Amino acid sequence: MATAVILASLSALFEIVGIAVTIVDIRSARKRLAGYLKRPRRVYASAGLAVAFAAAVDLGPGNQTLEQRIGALEAWRRGIPDELRHREDQLKDQLASDFRNALNATEKTIDDQFKGLREYVEGAQQSFWASYRGPSILVVGVVLGLVANIVSSLRP
């Protein structure tokens, strides 16, 4: 009878400690979640589109004669298609570069957030014992309670 009482007492102690440790672990998990939610987020940015265009020709009268001004305008008009193609190519290259940089920055941002989430979910690489110590102690208490019941039922 004394053995059953001792086993039942140990069972109760293990169950109480297991429940207490589980509660402490749940509270610390809540604190870890709060820490994860408050952690500084890194947002990577890329340079935006910044293209400057220079004036193609100085159309001010200055000291030019009328024939010189007309000649300059005609030369400028003949060069417009080439200038437009050149600017279009520049813009395409710049847009492709900016898009690639924005995509890389977005990928880095998402990767950083995913890494933080993975660390939180994995419990910051906690050991198995640290993750399940409360329930493990509780299981030991339940098993001891079962053994105490078996011992007390075998004794008349």
C-alpha positions in Angstrom: 0.0 0.0 0.0 2.8 2.4 0.8 4.4 1.7 -2.6 1.1 2.6 -4.3 0.9 5.9 -2.3 4.5 6.8 -3.1 3.9 6.0 -6.8 0.7 8.0 -6.8 2.4 10.9 -5.1 5.2 10.9 -7.6 2.7 10.6 -10.4 0.9 13.7 -9.1 4.2 15.6 -8.8 5.3 14.7 -12.3 1.9 15.6 -13.7 1.9 19.0 -12.0 5.5 19.7 -13.0 4.7 18.6 -16.6 1.7 20.9 -16.8 3.7 23.8 -15.3 6.6 23.3 -17.7 4.1 23.1 -20.6 2.5 26.4 -19.6 5.9 28.0 -19.3 6.9 26.7 -22.7 3.6 28.0 -24.2 4.3 31.5 -22.7 7.8 31.5 -24.0 6.5 30.5 -27.4 4.2 33.5 -27.3 7.1 35.7 -26.4 9.1 34.2 -29.3 6.2 34.9 -31.6 5.9 38.5 -30.4 9.7 38.8 -30.9 9.4 37.5 -34.4 6.5 39.9 -35.2 8.5 42.8 -33.8 11.8 41.9 -35.5 13.0 44.5 -37.9 12.1 43.7 -41.5 14.6 44.2 -44.2 13.2 45.6 -47.4 15.7 45.7 -50.2 15.2 48.5 -52.8 16.6 49.0 -56.2 17.4 52.3 -57.9 14.5 53.7 -59.9 14.4 54.8 -63.5 16.5 57.9 -63.9 17.2 58.9 -67.4 18.2 62.4 -68.4 17.8 63.7 -71.9 20.0 66.4 -73.2 18.7 68.9 -75.7 19.5 67.8 -79.2 20.2 71.1 -80.7 20.4 74.7 -79.6 17.6 76.5 -81.4 18.3 79.9 -80.0 19.0 82.6 -82.6 22.4 83.6 -81.3 24.5 85.2 -84.0 23.3 82.9 -86.8 21.9 84.0 -90.1 18.5 82.8 -91.2 20.1 80.3 -93.6 22.3 78.9 -90.9 19.3 78.5 -88.6 17.3 76.7 -91.3 20.3 74.5 -92.0 20.6 73.6 -88.4 16.9 72.8 -88.1 17.1 70.6 -91.2 20.1 68.7 -89.9 18.4 68.3 -86.6 15.2 67.0 -88.4 17.3 64.5 -90.3 18.9 63.2 -87.1 15.6 62.7 -85.2 14.9 59.1 -86.3 18.4 58.0 -85.3 18.2 59.9 -82.0 14.8 58.4 -81.3 16.1 54.8 -82.0 19.1 55.5 -79.8 16.9 56.8 -77.0 14.5 53.9 -77.3 17.4 51.4 -77.0 18.7 53.3 -74.0 15.3 53.2 -72.4 14.8 49.5 -73.1 18.2 48.7 -71.6 17.5 51.0 -68.6 14.0 49.5 -68.0 15.3 45.9 -68.3 18.1 46.7 -65.8 15.7 48.4 -63.4 13.3 45.5 -63.6 16.0 43.0 -63.0 17.2 45.0 -60.0 13.7 45.4 -58.6 13.1 41.6 -59.0 16.4 40.8 -57.2 15.5 43.2 -54.4 12.1 41.6 -54.0 13.6 38.2 -54.0 16.1 39.2 -51.2 13.2 40.7 -49.2 11.0 37.6 -49.5 14.0 35.3 -48.8 14.8 37.3 -45.6 11.2 37.1 -44.4 11.0 33.4 -45.2 14.3 32.8 -43.4 12.9 34.5 -40.3 9.7 32.6 -40.4 11.6 29.3 -40.8 13.7 30.1 -37.8 10.5 30.9 -35.8 8.7 27.7 -36.8 11.8 25.6 -36.2 11.9 27.1 -32.7 15.3 28.7 -33.3 16.7 25.2 -33.7 15.6 24.0 -30.3 16.5 20.4 -29.3 13.8 17.8 -29.1 13.9 17.8 -25.3 13.5 21.6 -25.1 10.5 21.4 -27.4 8.7 18.5 -25.6 10.0 18.5 -22.0 6.6 19.5 -20.5 4.6 16.9 -22.3 7.3 14.3 -21.7 7.3 14.9 -17.9 3.5 14.8 -18.0 3.6 11.4 -19.7 6.0 10.1 -17.1 3.5 11.2 -14.4 0.6 9.5 -16.2 2.6 6.3 -16.5 3.6 6.4 -12.8 -0.1 6.9 -12.0 -1.0 3.9 -14.0 1.7 1.8 -12.3 0.4 3.1 -8.9 -3.1 2.0 -9.8 -1.9 -1.5 -10.9 0.2 -1.9 -7.7 -2.8 -0.8 -5.5 -5.2 -3.2 -7.4 -2.8 -6.2 -6.9 -2.6 -5.7 -3.2 -5.6 -6.9 -1.2 
